[in-house]
Amino acid sequence: MKVVIPAAGLGTRLLPATKAQPKEMLPVVDKPAIQYVVEEAVASGIKDILIITGRGKRAIEDHFDKSVELEQILEKGGKSSELEEIKQISDMANIFYIRQKEQLGLGHAVLCAKNHINEEAFAVMLGDDLIVNDKPAIKQLLDVFARLNCSIVAVEPIPKDKVHRYGVIKGSQVEDGLYEIEDIIEKPSKEEAPSNIATIGRYVFTPRIFECLENTKPGYGGEIQLTDAIKLLLSSEKVYAYEFSGTRYDIGTKEDWIRATVELALKRKDLMAKICQFLEEIE
């Protein structure tokens, strides 16, 4: 199994922090956001990772590349734990890059991966969604895919007043937490939404999604939407939605980026006491 991580977006919801650096490289505690996503893939047994980048995203490639000079400085300074951590970043997976030359939407970004995937089933993980759970979210979807051999979309219930920010499904529940999708709509109004079950940034697709993407016309925002391609896919094969277990942070928003940093810091033994003390002092 291969995974595609679209990372070509401009990150406008996090301006001005993203004016000159990729949103995927913003730190959550002490790691860039995209590293959490890559680590989730690796923890799920995926070692072939394709990141779709764009202009101004070179820092992502540099982060996962080997840094000989830094490693030499750490070794000479006797900083063995830091050296080991840095080496693990460049050694954790086989990471490839394709540049999306124009901002034509998430669907177009996934389509850029077609030749790399080579007629195999594959996963898609969005860097905006950081999901924390003992069993990685993408592994949960892979297990469902192994059982059903159909495309799977991660979903979760959301407040009705937020449906306009997501793809929303209409579906029939076939078992606890699993729905057969009947329809899917990109960013509907509260009145148009068929439910409050929203798609989240984890997917497993059969290769037929590429044919659907090639036949998807620009939709919401004038972009090629992945949601619209899934809607086309429904006409040729079953697609399921799965309510994953875990805590999700939409780190494309300022409030969730801050929340993720605080809550994940509180899970760290080396930081918990100091963060708790700090929070008590400012209350």
C-alpha positions in Angstrom: 0.0 0.0 0.0 1.2 3.5 -0.9 0.0 6.8 0.6 -0.5 10.2 -1.1 -0.2 13.3 1.1 -1.4 16.4 -0.7 0.6 19.4 0.6 0.4 22.0 -2.1 -2.3 24.3 -0.4 -1.5 27.9 0.4 -2.7 27.8 4.0 -4.6 31.0 3.8 -6.5 30.2 7.1 -3.2 30.5 9.0 -1.9 33.7 7.5 0.3 35.5 8.2 2.3 32.6 9.7 2.1 30.8 6.3 3.1 33.7 4.1 6.6 32.5 3.7 6.5 28.9 5.1 4.4 25.9 4.3 1.5 25.4 6.7 2.5 21.7 6.9 5.8 22.8 8.5 4.2 24.8 11.3 5.3 23.2 14.6 2.9 21.3 16.8 4.9 21.1 20.1 8.3 20.3 18.6 7.6 18.6 15.3 6.2 20.0 12.1 2.6 19.0 11.4 3.3 16.9 8.4 5.7 14.7 10.4 2.8 13.5 12.5 1.0 12.4 9.3 4.0 10.6 8.0 4.6 8.9 11.3 0.9 7.8 11.3 1.5 6.2 7.9 4.6 4.5 9.0 3.0 3.2 12.2 0.3 1.7 9.9 2.9 -0.2 7.9 3.1 2.1 4.9 6.6 3.0 3.8 6.0 4.3 0.3 4.9 7.9 0.7 4.2 10.4 -2.1 3.9 14.1 -1.0 2.2 16.4 -3.5 4.0 19.8 -3.2 3.9 23.2 -4.8 5.8 26.4 -5.0 7.3 27.5 -1.7 7.2 24.0 -0.2 10.9 23.1 -0.4 11.2 23.1 3.4 9.1 19.9 3.4 11.7 18.1 1.3 14.6 19.5 3.3 13.0 18.3 6.5 12.7 14.7 5.5 16.1 14.7 3.7 19.4 13.7 5.4 21.2 16.6 7.0 24.9 15.7 7.0 26.1 19.0 8.4 23.6 19.0 11.3 24.4 15.4 12.1 28.1 16.1 12.2 27.5 19.1 14.6 25.3 17.0 16.9 27.8 14.1 16.9 30.8 16.4 17.7 28.7 18.0 20.5 27.9 14.7 22.1 24.2 15.2 21.6 23.4 11.5 20.9 19.7 11.6 21.6 19.1 14.6 19.3 21.3 12.9 16.6 19.3 9.7 16.8 16.0 11.6 16.5 17.3 13.6 13.4 18.4 10.4 11.7 15.1 8.7 12.3 13.3 11.5 10.4 15.2 10.8 7.2 15.2 7.0 7.6 11.6 6.4 8.5 10.1 5.9 5.0 10.7 6.1 1.2 9.4 9.6 0.5 8.8 10.9 -3.1 7.6 14.2 -4.3 5.5 15.5 -7.2 4.8 19.2 -7.7 1.3 20.4 -8.4 2.1 23.2 -10.8 -1.3 24.9 -10.5 -3.7 25.2 -7.5 -6.5 23.3 -9.2 -8.0 21.6 -6.1 -7.6 18.6 -3.9 -8.9 16.3 -6.5 -6.3 17.5 -9.0 -3.6 17.0 -6.4 -4.6 13.4 -5.9 -4.7 12.9 -9.7 -1.1 14.0 -9.9 -0.2 10.7 -8.1 -1.7 8.5 -10.8 1.6 7.3 -12.4 3.2 6.7 -9.1 0.3 4.6 -7.8 0.3 2.4 -10.9 -3.1 0.7 -10.7 -3.0 -0.2 -7.0 -5.2 0.6 -4.1 -3.8 3.5 -2.1 -4.4 5.7 0.8 -4.7 9.5 1.0 -3.9 11.5 4.1 -4.5 15.2 4.5 -1.9 17.2 6.5 -4.6 19.5 7.8 -6.1 16.7 9.9 -3.9 15.5 12.8 -5.6 12.4 14.4 -4.3 11.0 17.6 -5.2 7.4 18.7 -3.4 4.3 19.8 -4.5 2.6 16.6 -3.7 5.0 13.8 -6.7 6.3 11.9 -5.4 5.3 8.5 -4.8 1.7 9.8 -8.4 1.6 10.9 -9.5 2.3 7.4 -7.0 -0.1 5.9 -8.4 -2.9 8.1 -11.9 -2.1 6.8 -10.7 -2.0 3.2 -9.0 -5.4 3.7 -12.4 -6.8 4.8 -14.6 -5.1 2.1 -12.2 -4.5 -0.8 -14.0 -1.2 -1.4 -13.0 2.5 -1.2 -13.3 3.8 2.3 -13.8 7.4 3.5 -13.1 8.5 7.1 -16.0 10.4 8.7 -17.2 11.9 11.9 -20.4 13.7 13.1 -20.0 17.4 13.3 -22.3 20.3 14.4 -24.8 21.3 11.7 -23.4 24.9 11.7 -20.0 23.6 10.4 -21.2 21.4 7.5 -20.4 24.1 5.0 -16.7 23.4 5.6 -16.8 19.7 4.7 -17.9 17.0 2.3 -21.0 15.6 3.8 -22.4 12.1 3.1 -25.9 10.6 2.8 -25.7 6.9 3.7 -27.3 3.9 5.2 -25.7 2.4 8.3 -24.6 -1.2 7.7 -23.0 -1.8 11.1 -21.8 0.2 14.0 -19.7 3.1 12.7 -19.9 1.9 9.0 -22.1 3.4 6.3 -22.6 2.6 2.7 -22.5 6.0 1.0 -25.5 6.9 -1.2 -24.5 10.4 -2.0 -21.9 13.0 -1.1 -21.9 16.8 -1.4 -19.0 19.2 -1.1 -19.4 22.0 1.4 -23.2 22.2 1.4 -25.2 24.8 3.3 -26.9 23.7 6.5 -30.2 23.5 4.7 -28.7 21.4 1.8 -26.7 19.0 3.9 -28.1 15.4 3.8 -26.7 14.7 7.3 -24.1 15.9 9.7 -21.7 13.1 8.9 -18.6 14.8 7.4 -15.6 13.5 5.5 -12.3 13.8 7.3 -8.8 13.7 5.8 -8.2 10.0 5.6 -9.2 7.8 2.6 -8.4 4.5 1.0 -9.2 4.2 -2.7 -9.3 1.7 -5.4 -7.4 2.9 -8.5 -10.7 3.6 -10.3 -10.8 6.9 -8.5 -8.3 8.2 -11.0 -10.7 7.7 -13.9 -13.3 9.5 -11.9 -10.9 12.4 -11.2 -10.1 12.7 -14.9 -13.8 13.1 -15.6 -14.6 15.5 -12.8 -15.3 19.0 -13.9 -14.4 22.0 -11.7 -16.9 22.3 -8.9 -17.0 24.3 -5.6 -14.6 27.2 -5.8 -13.8 26.5 -9.4 -11.6 23.6 -8.3 -11.5 19.9 -9.1 -13.0 18.5 -5.9 -12.1 15.0 -4.5 -15.7 14.8 -3.2 -17.1 15.2 -6.7 -14.9 12.3 -7.9 -16.2 10.1 -5.1 -19.7 11.0 -6.2 -18.8 9.7 -9.7 -17.2 6.6 -8.2 -20.5 5.7 -6.6 -21.9 5.0 -10.0 -19.5 2.2 -10.6 -18.7 0.7 -7.2 -19.6 0.8 -3.6 -18.0 3.3 -1.3 -18.1 3.2 2.4 -17.7 5.7 5.2 -16.2 4.7 8.5 -16.3 6.6 11.8 -12.7 6.4 13.0 -11.7 6.4 16.7 -9.4 9.1 17.9 -9.0 12.8 18.6 -8.9 15.0 15.5 -7.3 18.4 15.3 -8.0 20.6 12.2 -4.7 22.3 12.3 -5.6 24.4 9.3 -7.4 26.6 11.8 -5.6 28.7 14.3 -7.7 27.5 17.3 -7.1 23.8 16.6 -3.5 24.4 15.9 -3.1 26.0 19.3 -5.3 23.3 21.0 -3.2 20.5 19.4 0.0 22.0 20.7 -1.3 22.4 24.2 -3.0 19.0 24.5 -0.2 17.1 22.9 2.4 18.9 25.1 0.3 17.7 28.1 0.7 14.1 27.0 4.5 14.5 27.1 6.2 13.4 30.3 9.0 15.9 29.8 6.6 18.8 29.4 3.4 18.0 31.3 4.4 19.4 34.7 5.7 22.6 33.3 2.8 23.2 31.0 0.3 22.5 33.8 2.1 25.0 36.0 2.1 27.6 33.3 -1.7 27.1 32.6 -2.4 27.4 36.3 -0.4 30.6 36.5 -2.4 32.3 33.7 -5.8 31.3 34.9 
